[in-house]
Structure formats: structure tokens, C-alpha cells
Amino acid sequence: MAIDQPLVPQPGDQTRIHNIGYRNYNGPRLGRAYARRSLYSMSLRGSYGLGRSVKSKVLPMLLFVVMCVPAAIMVAVAVATKAKDLPVDYTRYAIIMQAVIGLYVASQAPQSVSRDLRFKTVPLYFSRPIETADYVRAKFTALASAMLILTGAPLIVLYVGALLAKLDFADQTKGFAQGLVSVTLLSLLFAGIGLVIAAVTPRRGFGIAAIIAVLTISSGAVSTLQAIADAQDATSAIPWIGLFSPVTLIDGLQSAFLGASSAFPGGVGPSHAEGVVYILAVLGLIAATYGLLIRRYRKVGL
């Protein structure tokens, strides 16, 4: 009958057990504000592919160039022909380029949030000293800032070109300021809508298709209904129909209060009283999208 023998260390055995212990962290604790700023910075950089692969940079940088090139061409024409004004008002530029803006938000909103949902990293964010509101604010403001860069850069090109062409300084400065107000509201509205749709699904492709569909269908439906109303001489209904599309919301608001010409059929923009409804609708939608994101991430972060 075999008897178990105790294990005896073999000659030359160098096995050691080291008690390295743990040391307390005595450095600065940066807290929620630093974490929120870091998440904002990372998300903003990611919206243009910075810090990511070359492939991720192609589309956002291409769209940025596409947004700025027409403005540069307009400036060159104005300087060469010694025009007395720019071919396009500052407030009209984003409306004309709405397809590029829609494509940008459709591509970057899912990039900002869908991957976190797909790879289930959202709870990891909340294990750090940030809360649901911090995550949502960082993502919302980052995408809105990225869109403001996209829509504001061509306005700067137009403004600098107008000054180089020696156009009236006061008029150009006023128009430039009105244009900045318009694209700021547009950036907040589109960012909120894009993030709400993208946060519904972890599939980036589904998010892109859904955002494009919502922006395209709503704009096309509103334009069609407005054209029908104009053909039937129901011009009083045209401003109210414009409340049902993000692009026409911004168009109606700026035509009512920012001195912009309206793109509505027949040039019939909302009155000042109707413009108040437009302001309330825009601000209400921005607040609603923020609230929906807070509600969504309270569930996701569990």
C-alpha cells in the first residue's frame, strides 16, 4: 500500500512568494468634472476621426471639405466680380447644404453612442465617478459642437471673404452673427434627434439608416404638403406645416426673427406670432431629446 509523501522542494527550485502589498493613492482625485471633460473631448475628437484609424477620418473630413468648398467658391466669385453682396445669405447656407449636414449627423451620432451600447461599455463609464447626466451631457455637447464646427466654418469663410472683398462691415457682421445663431440652434436640434435615434439600437448601420430616413422623409413630406397648400391657395397653412420637420423648423424660425428669406413655397414664412411657436417647438424638441437620452441611459446603465 502506497503512502503519500510530503512534497519536498527540488534542488535548484527558485520559487518565491513576494508580498508586494498595495499602496494607497495619494495623488489628486480629479472627480466627475474631469471625467466629463475627458469624455466630451474624446467624443468631439472621434466625431472627426481624430485618434482613430485613417478610415474613420475619411467621411467626416470629406463632408467638412464639401461644406466649405462652395463657400470658398462664392467668396472667390464675389472678389473677382467686385460684387456688392455675397451670392448667399449667411442664414441660407446651412439650409442649402442640409443634405450634407444630415449625412454628417447620420454617420457620427451612431459612432458616438452605438458602439458603447453594442460592446456594453456604458456600465463601465458609470462605474467611474460620473452619472447618467454627465454621460448624456458630454455626448450631446460633443456632437453639437462637432456640428457647429461643420456648419460654422463655411460661415467664417464667407465672412472673411466678404471683408476681403471690402463689403459693408456692419451688414456682414450682422449677417454673420445671425447665421451663427441659426446654425447653433440647428446643431443642437440635429444632435439631439440623431443621438436619440442612435441610442435606440446598438447596430450602427440601423442607426445611420433610421436617422437618414427620419430627416429625409420628414423634410420631403413637409415640402410636399406645403407645395400642395400653395397650389390650393391655402397659404395660411404653409407656416404651420413647417413645424413638422427639423430643417423647416430652423428655416421658419430664422425667417421670423433673424431677417432670413424663407424657402417655403411662395416665400411665405411665419409671422412673428407664429415664429414664437417655432421657437418653443425648437427649444422643446431640444429639451425633449435630452430628457429621452437621460431616460434611455438610466436603463442601459443598470
VEXKE-132004 format. One record per residue: residue number from 1; residue in one letter; x, y, z of N, C-alpha, C, O in turn. Coordinates in steps of 0.05 Angstrom, whole numbers. Atoms other than C-alpha are relative to their C-alpha. Layout:
nr  rest  neast  nnorth  nup  caeast  canorth  caup  ceast  cnorth  cup  oeast  onorth  oup
NUM  a  X  Y  Z  X  Y  Z  X  Y  Z  X  Y  Z
...
//
This chain:
nr  rest  neast  nnorth  nup  caeast  canorth  caup  ceast  cnorth  cup  oeast  onorth  oup
1  m  17  -24  0  0  0  0  18  25  0  35  28  17
2  a  -18  -24  3  30  67  -23  -7  21  21  -31  24  28
3  i  4  -22  -20  39  122  28  8  26  -13  30  29  -24
4  d  -6  -27  12  34  195  5  24  12  14  27  11  38
5  q  -24  -13  -11  100  230  14  -3  30  -2  -14  40  -22
6  p  2  -29  2  105  304  30  17  11  -23  38  0  -30
7  l  -15  -12  22  127  349  -26  25  13  11  24  28  30
8  v  -26  -11  -9  200  366  -19  10  17  -23  12  8  -46
9  p  -11  -17  21  229  425  -56  24  -13  -14  41  -23  0
10  q  -22  11  15  275  402  -111  24  18  1  21  43  3
11  p  -24  -17  1  346  426  -113  -1  19  -23  -8  12  -46
12  g  0  -20  21  352  490  -152  -27  13  -4  -30  31  -22
13  d  27  -12  3  278  508  -144  2  29  10  8  34  33
14  q  -3  -29  -7  276  585  -145  -27  13  6  -30  37  5
15  t  26  -11  -6  202  592  -128  0  18  24  10  10  45
16  r  2  -19  -22  188  652  -84  -28  12  1  -41  15  -20
17  i  25  -14  -3  126  685  -57  6  28  11  18  31  32
18  h  -6  -27  -7  132  760  -55  -26  15  9  -45  15  -6
19  n  22  -16  -10  84  802  -14  4  29  -8  16  44  7
20  i  -4  -27  10  82  865  -56  -19  20  13  -14  44  14
21  g  19  -17  -14  21  892  -19  -13  21  -18  -10  19  -43
22  y  13  -22  15  -19  953  -40  8  26  13  11  28  37
23  r  -5  -27  -10  -3  1026  -34  -23  18  -5  -36  17  -26
24  n  21  -19  3  -54  1080  -23  7  21  -22  30  29  -24
25  y  -4  -21  20  -63  1130  -80  -1  27  14  -21  34  26
26  n  -2  -26  -14  -40  1198  -54  -1  23  -20  2  46  -12
27  g  0  -22  20  -47  1237  -120  -27  14  1  -44  9  17
28  p  25  -15  1  -102  1286  -139  -23  -17  -10  -19  -33  -28
29  r  24  13  9  -172  1260  -147  -16  20  -16  -28  39  -5
30  l  10  -21  18  -199  1297  -207  -31  0  -2  -43  21  -8
31  g  28  0  -3  -271  1275  -199  -17  1  -25  -7  -4  -47
32  r  19  1  21  -333  1280  -242  5  20  -22  2  14  -46
33  a  -4  -21  20  -317  1345  -277  22  -7  -20  19  -3  -44
34  y  -22  8  17  -251  1319  -304  -9  -24  -18  -3  -24  -42
35  a  10  23  16  -284  1253  -326  -19  10  -22  -18  -1  -44
36  r  19  -10  20  -339  1292  -361  14  15  -22  7  12  -46
37  r  -15  -14  21  -290  1337  -397  16  -19  -17  18  -15  -42
38  s  -15  20  16  -248  1277  -418  -19  -14  -20  -11  -19  -43
39  l  19  14  17  -309  1242  -446  -10  19  -23  -13  10  -45
40  y  7  -20  21  -330  1306  -483  22  3  -20  17  2  -44
41  s  -22  -3  18  -261  1315  -512  4  -24  -18  8  -22  -42
42  m  -3  25  16  -256  1242  -534  -22  -2  -21  -17  -10  -43
43  s  22  2  19  -325  1244  -566  2  21  -22  -4  15  -45
44  l  -3  -21  20  -312  1310  -602  22  -7  -20  18  -5  -44
45  r  -21  9  18  -246  1284  -630  -9  -23  -17  -3  -24  -41
46  g  10  23  15  -280  1220  -650  -19  7  -22  -21  -7  -42
47  s  19  -9  20  -332  1259  -689  14  8  -27  1  9  -47
48  y  -15  -5  24  -277  1277  -738  22  -21  -5  41  -17  -21
49  g  -18  22  4  -239  1212  -733  28  3  13  46  -13  8
50  l  -26  -5  -13  -182  1242  -692  5  -21  22  -12  -27  38
51  g  -7  21  -19  -146  1189  -651  -11  -27  -8  -9  -46  8
52  r  10  26  10  -178  1134  -693  15  -7  -26  33  7  -34
53  s  -13  8  25  -159  1098  -757  -4  20  -22  -22  37  -21
54  v  2  -18  23  -148  1133  -823  -28  -3  -13  -39  16  -23
55  k  26  5  12  -212  1100  -849  -22  16  14  -41  25  0
56  s  20  -14  -15  -252  1134  -794  0  30  -5  -19  44  0
57  k  -3  -29  6  -226  1203  -815  -12  8  -27  -18  31  -31
58  v  6  -7  28  -246  1199  -888  -27  14  -3  -28  36  -13
59  l  26  -12  5  -321  1212  -886  -4  27  14  -13  46  1
60  p  5  -26  -12  -324  1267  -833  17  23  -12  7  45  -15
61  m  -17  -20  12  -265  1304  -863  -9  7  -29  -8  30  -37
62  l  10  -5  27  -294  1296  -933  -25  18  1  -28  37  -15
63  l  24  -17  -3  -361  1325  -910  7  28  8  -6  47  0
64  f  -9  -27  -8  -325  1383  -877  10  15  -24  3  39  -27
65  v  -10  -14  24  -290  1399  -942  -22  7  -18  -23  29  -30
66  v  23  -5  17  -355  1393  -981  -16  24  10  -26  39  -6
67  m  14  -22  -11  -387  1442  -933  14  27  -6  1  47  -10
68  c  -15  -25  2  -331  1493  -941  6  9  -28  9  33  -34
69  v  -8  -6  27  -314  1489  -1015  -20  19  -14  -11  39  -26
70  p  19  -20  13  -379  1523  -1041  3  28  11  1  47  -4
71  a  -3  -27  -12  -368  1580  -992  25  13  -11  25  37  -17
72  a  -24  -11  11  -297  1589  -1017  -4  9  -29  7  29  -38
73  i  5  -7  28  -321  1589  -1089  -17  26  -1  -12  44  -18
74  m  17  -24  -1  -375  1642  -1072  17  24  6  14  46  -6
75  v  -17  -22  -7  -322  1685  -1040  18  8  -23  22  32  -29
76  a  -17  -6  23  -276  1679  -1100  -15  15  -22  -4  33  -34
77  v  16  -13  20  -332  1698  -1147  -6  29  8  -5  48  -8
78  a  6  -27  -10  -351  1758  -1103  24  19  -2  21  42  -10
79  v  -24  -17  2  -279  1783  -1101  7  6  -29  14  28  -36
80  a  -7  -4  29  -267  1772  -1176  -19  19  -14  -10  34  -31
81  t  20  -17  14  -331  1806  -1198  -5  26  15  -21  43  5
82  k  4  -24  -17  -327  1860  -1144  -30  5  6  -41  27  4
83  a  28  0  -6  -398  1843  -1124  -5  18  25  12  21  42
84  k  8  -17  -23  -435  1888  -1074  -11  -17  23  -15  -6  45
85  d  10  18  -22  -460  1828  -1034  7  -28  -7  14  -35  -29
86  l  -6  28  4  -449  1754  -1025  -24  -13  -15  -46  -5  -12
87  p  22  14  15  -489  1706  -1071  -21  -12  19  -44  -15  11
88  v  18  13  -18  -520  1672  -1010  2  13  28  24  19  37
89  d  0  -11  -28  -540  1700  -942  11  -21  19  10  -45  14
90  y  -11  18  -21  -507  1671  -880  -21  -19  10  -15  -42  16
91  t  21  17  -11  -573  1645  -855  -10  -21  -20  -23  -40  -11
92  r  10  18  21  -588  1609  -921  19  -23  -5  11  -44  -15
93  y  -21  19  8  -523  1570  -927  -6  -28  11  -5  -48  -4
94  a  4  26  -12  -539  1514  -878  -25  -14  -12  -26  -38  -14
95  i  24  11  12  -609  1505  -908  6  -12  -28  -4  -33  -35
96  i  -7  10  26  -579  1497  -977  16  -26  2  14  -44  -14
97  m  -18  24  -3  -528  1446  -951  -12  -20  20  3  -35  32
98  q  12  17  -20  -578  1408  -909  5  -30  -5  6  -45  14
99  a  -5  28  6  -564  1342  -945  27  -9  12  29  -31  23
100  v  -27  7  -11  -490  1344  -924  -2  0  30  10  -18  43
101  i  3  -1  -29  -509  1363  -853  -15  -25  10  -7  -37  30
102  g  14  24  -7  -559  1306  -850  17  -25  -2  15  -43  15
103  l  -18  23  3  -508  1256  -875  21  0  22  29  -22  31
104  y  -20  -1  -21  -458  1280  -824  -11  -10  27  1  -27  40
105  v  11  8  -26  -504  1272  -764  -8  -30  -1  -6  -44  19
106  a  8  29  2  -528  1204  -791  25  -18  3  22  -40  12
107  s  -24  17  -2  -456  1179  -794  13  2  27  26  -17  36
108  q  -16  -4  -25  -429  1208  -729  -16  -4  25  -4  -11  46
109  a  16  6  -24  -487  1201  -680  2  -29  8  7  -35  32
110  p  -4  28  -8  -484  1125  -682  28  -6  8  33  -23  26
111  q  -28  4  -8  -409  1128  -679  5  8  29  21  -3  43
112  s  -4  -11  -27  -415  1167  -614  -11  -18  21  0  -20  43
113  v  13  15  -21  -463  1122  -577  -5  -30  -5  -7  -46  13
114  s  8  28  6  -478  1057  -614  21  -20  8  14  -42  17
115  r  -21  19  -8  -411  1025  -601  0  -6  30  5  -28  38
116  d  1  4  -29  -417  1036  -526  -23  -19  7  -20  -36  25
117  l  23  19  -5  -485  1000  -529  7  -28  -10  1  -47  3
118  r  -6  26  12  -460  945  -574  19  -17  17  16  -41  21
119  f  -21  14  -15  -399  927  -532  -5  2  30  12  -7  46
120  k  9  0  -28  -436  940  -466  21  14  18  27  4  40
121  t  -20  -15  -16  -385  991  -441  -12  23  16  1  35  32
122  v  13  -21  -15  -436  1040  -414  1  -4  30  7  15  44
123  p  -2  3  -29  -438  1008  -345  29  5  11  32  12  34
124  l  -27  -6  -9  -362  1015  -343  4  30  4  18  38  22
125  y  -1  -29  -4  -369  1090  -352  -12  7  27  -1  24  41
126  f  14  -7  -25  -418  1092  -294  13  -12  25  6  -5  47
127  s  -15  9  -23  -370  1053  -250  21  20  9  32  18  31
128  r  -17  -22  -7  -327  1115  -251  -17  22  13  -41  20  14
129  p  16  -21  -14  -347  1179  -215  -15  18  -19  -13  43  -17
130  i  19  -16  17  -396  1202  -269  -27  -13  2  -30  -37  8
131  e  28  10  -1  -471  1195  -271  -12  1  -28  0  10  -47
132  t  14  1  25  -522  1186  -326  0  28  -14  5  30  -38
133  a  2  -27  11  -530  1261  -336  27  9  -11  28  23  -31
134  d  -27  -7  9  -454  1270  -343  5  -12  -27  16  1  -45
135  y  -4  14  25  -451  1218  -398  -16  13  -23  -6  19  -44
136  v  17  -11  21  -510  1247  -436  9  28  -7  10  35  -31
137  r  -9  -27  6  -485  1319  -429  25  0  -18  27  15  -37
138  a  -25  1  15  -416  1300  -454  -5  -8  -29  6  4  -47
139  k  5  10  27  -443  1262  -515  -16  21  -16  -10  26  -39
140  f  17  -20  13  -496  1315  -531  16  24  -8  16  32  -31
141  t  -15  -25  7  -450  1375  -527  23  -6  -19  30  11  -35
142  a  -22  7  19  -394  1338  -564  -10  -1  -28  2  11  -46
143  l  11  2  27  -438  1322  -624  -10  27  -9  -6  35  -32
144  a  9  -27  8  -470  1391  -623  24  18  -7  22  34  -25
145  s  -24  -16  6  -400  1423  -621  12  -8  -26  20  9  -42
146  a  -10  10  26  -377  1379  -679  -17  11  -23  -6  19  -43
147  m  17  -11  21  -437  1401  -719  2  30  -3  0  41  -25
148  l  -4  -29  1  -426  1473  -701  25  7  -15  27  27  -30
149  i  -25  -4  16  -355  1467  -728  -6  -4  -30  3  11  -47
150  l  7  7  28  -384  1435  -792  -16  23  -13  -10  30  -36
151  t  18  -20  12  -437  1489  -802  11  28  3  4  46  -12
152  g  -10  -27  -4  -399  1549  -774  25  6  -16  29  29  -23
153  a  -24  -5  16  -334  1540  -813  -5  14  -26  8  33  -33
154  p  5  -14  26  -364  1558  -881  -10  29  4  -6  46  -13
155  l  8  -28  -5  -396  1620  -849  24  17  5  24  41  -3
156  i  -24  -16  -4  -328  1642  -826  14  5  -26  25  27  -31
157  v  -11  -4  27  -302  1631  -897  -14  23  -14  -2  40  -26
158  l  15  -21  13  -358  1674  -923  5  28  12  8  47  -3
159  y  -4  -26  -14  -347  1728  -871  27  12  -6  30  35  -12
160  v  -27  -10  6  -272  1733  -881  2  8  -29  14  29  -36
161  g  0  -7  29  -282  1733  -957  -14  26  -5  -6  42  -21
162  a  15  -25  3  -334  1788  -951  17  24  9  16  45  -4
163  l  -17  -22  -9  -286  1831  -912  23  5  -19  31  28  -24
164  l  -22  -4  20  -230  1818  -962  -11  13  -26  3  28  -39
165  a  13  -13  23  -279  1839  -1017  -9  28  6  -21  41  -11
166  k  6  -27  -9  -289  1903  -978  -30  6  -1  -39  28  -8
167  l  29  -4  -2  -364  1893  -969  -5  15  26  12  17  44
168  d  7  -16  -24  -400  1934  -916  4  -16  25  -7  -38  29
169  f  -8  14  -24  -371  1914  -849  -24  -5  19  -28  -27  29
170  a  23  2  -19  -434  1928  -807  -20  -21  -10  -29  -38  6
171  d  19  19  11  -480  1889  -854  10  -29  2  -5  -47  9
172  q  -12  27  0  -433  1830  -859  2  -11  28  -3  -35  33
173  t  -2  9  -28  -422  1827  -784  -27  -8  11  -30  -28  25
174  k  27  6  -9  -496  1829  -770  -10  -27  -13  -21  -44  1
175  g  8  25  13  -510  1774  -822  15  -24  11  4  -45  14
176  f  -16  21  -11  -453  1732  -795  -10  -8  28  -12  -32  33
177  a  11  6  -26  -480  1737  -724  -27  -14  -2  -32  -33  13
178  q  26  13  3  -550  1718  -747  4  -29  -10  -10  -47  -1
179  g  -6  27  10  -521  1659  -785  10  -19  23  3  -42  23
180  l  -10  16  -23  -484  1635  -722  -22  -9  19  -22  -31  28
181  v  22  7  -17  -547  1638  -681  -16  -23  -13  -24  -42  1
182  s  15  20  14  -583  1597  -734  13  -27  1  0  -47  7
183  v  -14  26  0  -530  1542  -740  4  -11  28  6  -35  31
184  t  -2  10  -27  -523  1538  -665  -26  -15  8  -24  -37  19
185  l  26  14  -6  -597  1521  -657  -3  -25  -17  -12  -46  -8
186  l  2  24  17  -593  1474  -717  18  -22  10  10  -45  10
187  s  -18  21  -10  -533  1438  -687  -11  -14  25  -9  -38  27
188  l  12  12  -24  -567  1428  -620  -24  -18  -7  -27  -40  4
189  l  24  15  7  -632  1404  -653  8  -26  -14  -2  -47  -7
190  f  -8  24  15  -599  1356  -702  16  -20  17  13  -44  14
191  a  -15  18  -17  -551  1329  -650  -18  -16  19  -15  -40  22
192  g  19  13  -18  -608  1314  -602  -16  -22  -15  -19  -44  -5
193  i  16  20  16  -650  1279  -656  17  -24  -8  9  -47  -5
194  g  -18  22  9  -591  1239  -682  8  -18  23  8  -43  19
195  l  -8  16  -23  -569  1216  -613  -23  -17  11  -19  -40  19
196  v  23  15  -9  -639  1195  -592  -5  -24  -18  -10  -46  -8
197  i  4  23  18  -647  1152  -654  22  -20  2  17  -44  2
198  a  -23  19  -1  -577  1123  -650  1  -15  26  10  -38  27
199  a  -1  14  -26  -585  1106  -576  -21  -22  3  -20  -38  22
200  v  20  21  -1  -644  1061  -591  11  -27  -7  3  -48  3
201  t  -11  25  10  -602  1008  -626  30  -1  2  43  20  -2
202  p  -29  2  -1  -531  982  -616  12  -5  -28  36  -4  -32
203  r  -9  4  27  -527  969  -691  4  26  -14  -15  41  -19
204  r  -7  -26  12  -491  1027  -724  -14  4  -27  -24  25  -33
205  g  13  -2  26  -519  1011  -793  -30  7  2  -40  23  -13
206  f  29  -6  -5  -591  1012  -767  -3  29  8  -22  42  -1
207  g  2  -28  -9  -578  1078  -733  4  20  -23  -11  39  -25
208  i  -5  -17  23  -550  1110  -796  -25  1  -18  -34  23  -26
209  a  24  1  18  -609  1086  -838  -24  14  12  -39  28  -1
210  a  23  -12  -13  -660  1108  -786  2  31  1  -18  44  -4
211  i  -4  -29  -1  -631  1179  -779  -5  12  -28  -19  32  -31
212  i  4  -10  28  -628  1189  -855  -30  -1  -7  -40  17  -19
213  a  28  3  6  -699  1163  -861  -17  21  14  -34  34  1
214  v  16  -20  -15  -727  1209  -807  4  28  -12  -15  42  -16
215  l  -6  -26  10  -692  1271  -834  -11  4  -28  -22  24  -35
216  t  8  -2  28  -707  1256  -907  -30  -1  -3  -41  16  -17
217  i  29  3  3  -779  1233  -900  -15  24  11  -34  34  -1
218  s  14  -23  -11  -799  1290  -854  3  25  -17  -16  39  -21
219  s  -5  -24  17  -767  1343  -898  -16  -3  -26  -29  16  -35
220  g  15  3  25  -797  1313  -962  -30  2  3  -43  14  -13
221  a  29  -1  -5  -866  1304  -932  -9  29  5  -30  37  -6
222  v  8  -28  -5  -868  1376  -906  1  17  -25  -17  32  -30
223  s  -2  -16  25  -844  1405  -972  -22  -6  -19  -33  11  -32
224  t  22  8  18  -896  1365  -1010  -26  12  9  -42  23  -7
225  l  25  -11  -11  -953  1386  -964  -1  31  -3  -22  42  -9
226  q  -1  -29  3  -930  1459  -967  -5  7  -29  -19  27  -35
227  a  5  -5  28  -929  1456  -1043  -29  -4  -7  -41  11  -23
228  i  28  5  5  -999  1427  -1044  -17  23  12  -35  33  -2
229  a  14  -22  -12  -1023  1481  -996  3  26  -17  -16  41  -20
230  d  -4  -24  16  -992  1535  -1040  -16  -2  -26  -26  18  -35
231  a  15  4  25  -1024  1505  -1103  -30  5  4  -44  13  -14
232  q  28  -3  -6  -1092  1507  -1069  -6  27  14  -28  31  25
233  d  3  -27  -12  -1082  1579  -1044  -6  -1  30  -17  18  41
234  a  3  2  -29  -1082  1555  -972  26  9  13  39  -6  28
235  t  -27  -9  -8  -1021  1598  -957  2  3  31  24  1  42
236  s  -1  -3  -30  -1041  1607  -883  9  -26  13  18  -26  36
237  a  -7  25  -12  -1028  1533  -872  30  -7  -4  41  -24  10
238  i  -28  7  6  -957  1534  -900  18  3  24  34  -15  29
239  p  -18  -2  -23  -922  1561  -837  -6  -22  21  13  -32  34
240  w  6  20  -20  -959  1511  -792  10  -28  -9  18  -44  8
241  i  -11  26  9  -939  1452  -836  30  -1  5  41  -23  10
242  g  -29  0  -4  -866  1474  -828  9  -8  27  33  -12  32
243  l  -7  8  -27  -869  1455  -755  8  -29  2  18  -38  23
244  f  -2  29  -2  -863  1381  -772  26  -11  -13  27  -34  -20
245  s  -26  9  11  -792  1378  -800  22  17  13  19  41  17
246  p  -21  -15  -13  -726  1397  -766  11  23  -17  17  45  -7
247  v  -11  -21  18  -700  1435  -827  -19  23  -2  -10  46  0
248  t  19  -22  3  -764  1475  -837  -5  15  26  -12  38  26
249  l  1  -14  -26  -766  1490  -763  21  22  2  14  45  9
250  i  -22  -20  -1  -699  1525  -767  -5  21  -22  -1  45  -17
251  d  6  -19  21  -719  1557  -833  -21  20  8  -18  45  5
252  g  21  -17  -9  -783  1585  -804  8  19  22  1  42  23
253  l  -9  -16  -23  -750  1609  -740  17  24  -10  14  46  -1
254  q  -18  -21  9  -695  1648  -776  -13  20  -19  -5  43  -19
255  s  15  -19  17  -743  1678  -827  -18  18  17  -23  41  9
256  a  18  -17  -17  -787  1703  -770  16  20  17  6  42  22
257  f  -14  -17  -19  -733  1732  -725  28  8  -8  40  27  4
258  l  -28  -6  7  -665  1733  -760  3  13  -27  25  15  -38
259  g  -1  -15  25  -684  1770  -823  7  -17  -25  15  -6  -45
260  a  -6  18  22  -674  1709  -868  -23  -1  -19  -46  1  -11
261  s  21  5  19  -712  1698  -932  -9  -29  3  7  -47  8
262  s  11  26  -5  -758  1638  -927  2  -18  -25  -1  -8  -48
263  a  0  20  22  -751  1575  -970  -27  -13  -4  -30  -30  -21
264  f  27  11  3  -825  1560  -961  -11  8  -27  -3  28  -39
265  p  12  -7  26  -867  1559  -1025  -12  28  0  -26  35  19
266  g  10  -27  2  -882  1629  -1047  14  20  18  6  43  20
267  g  -14  -17  -19  -833  1656  -996  -17  8  24  -11  28  37
268  v  17  -6  -22  -888  1654  -944  11  -12  26  8  -35  31
269  g  -11  9  -26  -852  1650  -877  -19  6  23  -39  19  19
270  p  17  -5  -23  -883  1651  -808  1  29  9  22  42  7
271  s  1  -27  -12  -905  1716  -776  15  -1  27  24  -22  35
272  h  -14  -1  -26  -874  1739  -710  -15  -17  20  -3  -31  37
273  a  16  16  -19  -932  1707  -672  5  -30  -5  8  -45  13
274  e  -5  28  7  -923  1642  -710  29  -8  6  36  -31  13
275  g  -28  5  -6  -848  1649  -701  5  -7  29  23  -23  35
276  v  -2  8  -28  -857  1645  -625  -6  -29  3  8  -43  19
277  v  6  28  -1  -888  1577  -636  24  -16  -10  31  -37  1
278  y  -24  13  10  -827  1558  -677  22  -1  21  35  -22  25
279  i  -21  0  -21  -780  1579  -621  -7  -20  22  11  -35  30
280  l  8  19  -21  -820  1540  -570  3  -29  -10  11  -46  6
281  a  -3  27  11  -820  1479  -616  29  -9  -1  35  -31  6
282  v  -28  6  1  -745  1482  -627  12  -6  28  25  -26  32
283  l  -10  4  -28  -728  1491  -553  -13  -24  13  1  -39  28
284  g  13  23  -11  -780  1440  -534  11  -27  -10  15  -46  5
285  l  -12  24  11  -751  1388  -581  28  -5  11  35  -28  16
286  i  -27  4  -12  -680  1400  -556  -2  -10  28  12  -29  36
287  a  4  9  -27  -704  1392  -484  -11  -29  1  -3  -45  17
288  a  12  26  0  -745  1331  -502  21  -22  -8  21  -43  4
289  t  -20  19  8  -687  1296  -537  20  -5  23  29  -27  28
290  y  -17  4  -24  -643  1309  -476  -13  -17  21  0  -35  32
291  g  14  16  -19  -696  1281  -430  -2  -29  -8  0  -47  9
292  l  2  28  10  -705  1219  -473  27  -14  3  28  -38  9
293  l  -26  12  -3  -630  1207  -472  6  -7  29  17  -28  35
294  i  -4  5  -29  -628  1213  -396  -16  -26  8  -6  -43  22
295  r  17  24  -6  -685  1162  -391  12  -25  -12  12  -46  1
296  r  -12  24  13  -652  1115  -440  24  -10  15  27  -34  19
297  y  -25  9  -12  -585  1114  -405  -3  -7  30  14  -20  41
298  r  5  10  -27  -615  1104  -336  -6  -30  -1  0  -44  18
299  k  5  28  3  -639  1037  -362  25  -15  -9  30  -37  1
300  v  -24  13  11  -576  1020  -401  21  -3  21  35  -24  21
301  g  -22  0  -19  -530  1036  -343  -4  -19  24  14  -22  40
302  l  5  18  -23  -563  986  -295  17  -25  -3  16  -43  15
//
